[in-house]
């Protein structure tokens, strides 16, 4: 009898929805009609590609680098080039790998460079899962067009660097960011000459450990005092290692981060009490009270966290390890990740790789290497298993990098030279925590003052027609499947601008912001390029 009653109740509920009893039934019918319409449209041939034009950078010299198509990418990829370019032509055993795609919008005399971090992580992640013309996200069946690709706006250059990263070749020798920056400057000038580029504005962008690469490379370009090849005009870093990142950007702010996201960590009361007590006894609470202020209370003391002698205060790792108990698929880069862990065609994260039957890491496939003019003998990995700094430990770690934190000199230099630098942090990122990045800015002096003089408060409001983009097709490729895809998104963060530096706190985003919030980060690159005045 109970089963019969339950069946009748379930049937009644279904009938009430389908037959339109109330607003929820109407929504169900509307959604069903919308999906049926989308399915029919998906079965129809794709719209003709627009913006077809003569290749701008195709010459006898660049023809060997031309990419005509990519395996499993089912649409015209447009004008694209890739391959190895030597750092110095007198030693071709050291070369960096690049992918270059000119804008599909109106031609512009500018280059926007994208760098991933690690150190030792490939910038092809950015190309294939963040801001490229098409993206193949973890857990999805095939690549799709990226309506918020940065090639809508600018000529894009993704570079695998330093030596030892991705397809790039050579033996790592650098121990400083200055050496890595000089290698990049040499490579880039050779690359520009290959493509016949002069007097272009240069914008350098990246994320994570590229928070060190971007400022150092930018400063090295400024030091060239050569606007023919190095007209640096702006920079952007997402979730960047810019300060004392193992202390200020991780340890000090770990407990407040957990408290703000308690429902995602789901820790029990005793563990919360334990880490809150450590937060006070280790001096982190006092540190925040003193230094996360507007205007700053003063310069923060130089701190190096000693994981041996100060192991009891390593709250960050304590939290990270404990997070796997309630959530075995915990992702430090994006704390909303739950099980099951989706297969990633780039094979990330390395320590958790599993390969479904018939699947391969995309950029390690022979046919992909052939299409990209990449060396077949290189065993490609998204993040190198070997150190990319001489003397460093194996794996994507920072040991071996002896350079000063960017906030000490190079980042202020870039801000003062361009007055067009953006630093952004995603609120679901635990490996570089938002308040830690903001506190690092409060420890930096640029354009005559220390830190921001007032607290960030202006909302980032994504509305129409503020956001304009170019689509490869006649309309947004993914819009038929997503209600509101092209409508207002609302308040998506906080922005603040002072003395040439724009700060952005991005809501609902993990570490790889162009992947998790492509529409918001599209607004950021628009600002860096000077297309808009605020976010």
Secondary structure, 3 states (H helix, E strand, C coil): CHHHHHHHHHHHHHHHHHHCCHHHHHHHHHHHHHHHHHHHHHHCCCCCCCCCCCCCCCCCCCHHHECCCCCCCCCCCCCCEEEEEEEECCEEEEEEEEEEECCCCCCCCEEEEEECCCCCECCHHHHHHCCCCEECCCCCCCCEECCCCHHHCCEEEEEECCCCCCCCECCCCCCCHHHHHHHHHHHHHHHHHHCCCCCCEEEEEEECCHHHHHHHHHHHHHHHCCCCCCEEEEEEEECCCCCCCCHHHHHCCHHHHHHHCHHHHCCCHHHHHHHHHHHHHCCHHHHHHHHCCCCCCCCCCCCCCCCCCCHHHCHHHHHHHHHHHHCCCCCCCCCCCCCCCCCCCCCCCHHHCCCCCCCCCHHHCHHHHHHHCCCCCCCCCCECCCCCCCCCCCCCCCCCCCCCCHHHCHHHHHHHHHCCEEEEEECCCCCCCHHHHHHHHCCCEECCEECCCCCCCEEEEECCCCCCCCCCCCCCCCHHHCCCCCCCCEEEEEEEEECCEEEEEECCCCCCHHHHCHHHHHHHHHHHCCCCCCC
